[in-house]
Amino acid sequence: MKISNYTINLERAAEFINKNNSKLVALQIPEGLKENISNILDYFQKNTKSSFIIYEDPCFGACDLVGSELKEIGVDLAIQIGHTIIPSINQMPIKTLFLNAESNLDVEIIVKESIKHLNGKKIGIVTTAQHRNSIERIIKILKENDFEPVIGKGDNRIDFEGQILGCNLSSAVNISENVDIFLYVGSGIFHPLGLILATKKEVIVADPYENKIKTKELYDLKDKILRQRFGAIERSRDAALFGILIGTKIGQQRKKLAFEIKEKLDSKNKKSILIGSNHFNPTNLETFRSIDCFISTACPRIAIDDYMRYKIPIITPVELDILLGFEKWEDYKFDEILDT
């Protein structure tokens, strides 16, 4: 079924629902697709005998699963639309089907336009789940223009070759020494920003939504973000009490890392407390008025995306190592959730 600029296999979902004889299904939909909820519900109500409830909480990715609390109201199945599975997550609160939303946009024009910006011969190809169906076409175009496309295989959090997540760039990092430059096909510039910081290689963005090549704005954002991150570290220099944030979302849990951070702070005679939550936000964290700095072990984007909303500085584990002197600023890298 075509919805906006995407094709979503609702037929597969209906078969899954009927096969499991589900009575009450939770639909988990990213913000950008919620405006289409009426069409999605109409299809399911015509092709299944189940009842449906929309999970209102924001859905940030496949790591962000429907919680077990919905079992109490009878939910026995969940459909998450817009993401591919994170293979290493093998224990889900509720049986869940991941239903990708594949872009209908033709990437040919923008990929051909990107060719004049590609420096070197070996091109690392990376994209998101929405453009999984375009990878073969991208490879073909590059080969036709005498480039050597390279596709990387990520760790067990990655579903297919060439895929990157906002929190996991292993598909790119694993091939970074064997490519001259990366070509990112997709929207937004957070993912390619992570690419630059993780691989130290040049990145060209081919955005089929805006039909635009993005280079200057990407590197302008990189400089801006690095200034902000340096500022967050410096604001935390005199912190007396640190709050270590532990995300309870199954795909974001890094409890081991949180306790390792506490040990590092203890070794530097720094006080700290552990704080757990399913969804961190600046308003709630501001109630911890005695804390001078937060360290997020949950989604790496929390500290970066909402930087301007936090009155209390929030830093990543990587940035804490710089603060404590375990790493140098010159070796700054992007915080990732890896399957190690």
N, C-alpha and C positions, 0 to 999 in steps of 0.2 A: 504494500500500500504506500502511495506517495503522500507525504505530509510535508508541506513547506518545501524546502530544498533537499529533503531526505526520502529515502526508501526504507521502510521499516517492515519487517516480515511478521506482520500480525497474524498471518495464517499459521506460522510455526507456533506462535504463542497460544493461539486458540486450540491447536492440537495438543499442546502441552497441558493446558488447563483441563481439557476434556479427558485426556488420558489419566490424569491424576484425580479425576472426579472431585475437583476442588469446589467447595461451597462458597468460600469468601476469599477473594484474591486482592492483595495489595498491589497497586500500581505505583511504581516509583519513577518519576519523570523529571528530567533536568529542567531548569527554569526556562530555557529557550524553547521548549516544546510544550509547556503547560497550556499555552493558548490554543493548542490543538486537542485538548483533552476530550472535548465533546465528540469529535470525529472518532477518536480512538475508542471511547466508551461505546459509541453506537455500533462499531464493528464487533466488539466483544459481546455485547448484549444480544446481537443477532446470531452469533456463531457459537455461543456457549450458554450453559444454563446456570452459570455462576453469578454471584453478586460481587461487587467491586467497591473498594475503598481507595481513595487517593491518599498516598502518604505525603503529607504537606511539607515535611521537613526538607530543606534544600538537599539536592543530590549532587555531590561534587565529583563523583566517580564511582568506579566499581568497588572501591574500598569502603564506600558509604552505603552499607546494607540496611535493609529494613530490620528493625530491632525485634527481639523476642517478646517485647511487651505487647505486640499486636496479637500474639497467640491467645492472650487473655480475652480478646473480643471475638475469637474464632477464626482469625486469618490462618489459612493452612498453606498458602502459596504466595509467592511474590514474583512480579515481573518487573525487572529493571530495564528501562528503555534508554538507549543512547550510549551504552558502553559495552565493551567486550569484557569477558571474564578475566580476573586475575587468577591464573592457574594455581598459584601456591596457597590460595585461600580454600581450604578444604572442609572447614566447619562453619556452616552458615546458620544463623538463628532460625531462619525459615527457608524451606526449599525454594530456590530462586532460579529463574531463567533470565539470562542476560540477552537482551535483544538490541543488537547494534542498530544505529541510525546511519546508513551509508549515504554520503552526499550524492546528489544527482548532477552536480555541476561538472561540466567538462573541463578537465585540467589541461587539455592539450595547448590551448592558446597561451596560458600563463607559464607553462613549463617551457614552451618554445621561446617565450620572451626572456625567461631566466638565463637562457644559454649564453647570451652576450655578457652576462655578469659572472659567469663561472670561470674562476682562475684555476688552472691545472687540468689534469687529465682524469684522475680518479675522483669520482663524485659519490659521496656518501648520501644515500637517500633515506630520509626519515619523514614520518607522518604520524597522524593520529588515527584512531579507529574509524573515523568518519570517511577517510580516504583509502581504506584498505583495498577497496575495489579498483583503485587507480594505479596501484604500484606497478603492475605489468606494463601499463601504458606509459608510465614515466620512464621505466627502464628502456622500452622500445624507442622512445623519442631521443633519449640520451645516446643510445647506441647508433642510431641513424645519423647523429651529429658527431660521431667519432669520439665520444666520451666513454669512459669505463665505469659504469654504475656499480656501486658496492652496497650490499644490504647486510646489516648486522643482525645477529641473533642475540636477544637480551637474556636476562636471567629468568627465573621461574615466576616473576610477577608480570612478565610480558607475554601476550597471547600470540603474536605473530611477528615475523621478521620485519625489521624496519619500523616497528611501532615504538613510540616513546610516550611516557606518561608525564604529567606535571611533576611527579615525585620520583620518576625512574627513567634514567637516560642510558641504561646499560646497552641498548641496541646500538647506540652511537659511540659510547665510550669504548666498546669492544672492538671497534674498527677504526678508531680515530688515528692510530698510527699508520694506517694503510690507505688513508684518503688525503686528498689535497684540500678539499672544501666540502661543506655539507649543503645539500639542497633540502630545505624543509618545505613541504607542500601542506598548506593548511591555513586556518585563520588564527588571529591573535599573534602576540609576540612573546608571551611568557615561556612557552615551550622552547622556541629558538634562543631566547635569552639564557635559559638553562643550558642549552647546547654549547653556547659560547663559553660559559663559565666552567662547564664540566670537561670540555674537550680542548679548549684553548685554540680551536680552529675557526676559520672564517665561516660564516653562515649566511646563506642567501634565502630569503623568505619569498615563496611564490604563493600568494594568497588568491585562490580562485573565487572567493566571495566578493572581494573588492576588485578583483582582476588587476592586481597591483604587485609589483616587486618592491619589497621593503628591505632596505639596507640602512640608510641613514637613521631612520627613526628607531631601528633596532639597536644600533650602537649608541644613539643618544640616550635611550632608555637604560642601556647597560651602565653608562656613566652615571646617570641619575640614581639608579638602584644601588650602585656601589658606594656612592656618596652617602646615601641614606643608611646603608648597612654599616659603614664606617662610623657614622654619627651615632647609631644605636649602640655600637660597641663602646664608643667613648663615653656615652651617657651612663654606661653601666660600670665604669671603672671604679667608682666609689661605693658600689652597692654593698650593703651590709647583709641583706636578706634576699635570697633568690627563690623564686617559685618555679619548680620543675613541672611542666605540664605533660600529663600522660593522656593521650586520646584513647577513648574506649571503643571507637569504631574498629571492627575486626581487622580491616585492611590498613589501619594506621597505628596499631598498637606497637609501641617500642618500649615495653616495660624494662627489659634488660638494659637498654641504653639509658633510660632514666636513672636507674640505680648506679650505673657507671658514672654518670654525670654527678650524682650526689657524692660518690667517693672522690671524684676529682675536686669538688668544692671543699670537701672535708680536708683533703690533703693541703689545701691552701688556707685552711682555717676560716672558710666562708660558711655561713649558716644557710640552710636551705630547707624547703618543705616540698612535699609532693602534692600535686593537685590533679585530680582526675575529672574528666568530663567527656560527654559525647560530642558537644559542640561548643567550642570556645568562642567568645566574642568580647570586644573591648568593654562593653557596659558591665558585664558580670565580673570581669577580672578587676575592674577599677574598685570593687568593693574590698579587695585585699590591699588596704591602704598602707600596711606596714611593709609590703614587698617593694623592693627597689628595682628588680629586674626579673622578667619571666624568660624561661628557656623552653622552647616548644619541641617536644619529641613527637608531636602529632604531625599533621600535614605540613610539609615544608613551606607551603604557600601562606600559612597563617601569619607568619612574621613579616612577609614581604608584601602581600596584597593589601593588607589592612594597616600598613605601617603608620599612616597619617592619623588613624583613628585611635591609636593607643597613646594615652598620656604616660603610662609606665612603659619603659622600653621593653621590647620582646625580641629575643635573639634566637638563632638556631644553635644546635650543638657544635657545628663547625665554628661559628662565631665565638662561642664560649671558649673553645680551645685557643683562639687568638687572644681573647681577653685574659686568659690565665697564663699565657706564654707558652703553651704547648705547640702552637703553630704560629707562623708569621703571616701578616696581612698580605704579603706578596704571594703567598700560596693559597689565597682565598679560593674556595670552591663551593659549588652549589650543594646544599643539603639534599640527600636522596634517601628514600626508603628502599633498600636493596634486599634481595633474597639471598642471604649469606649463610 
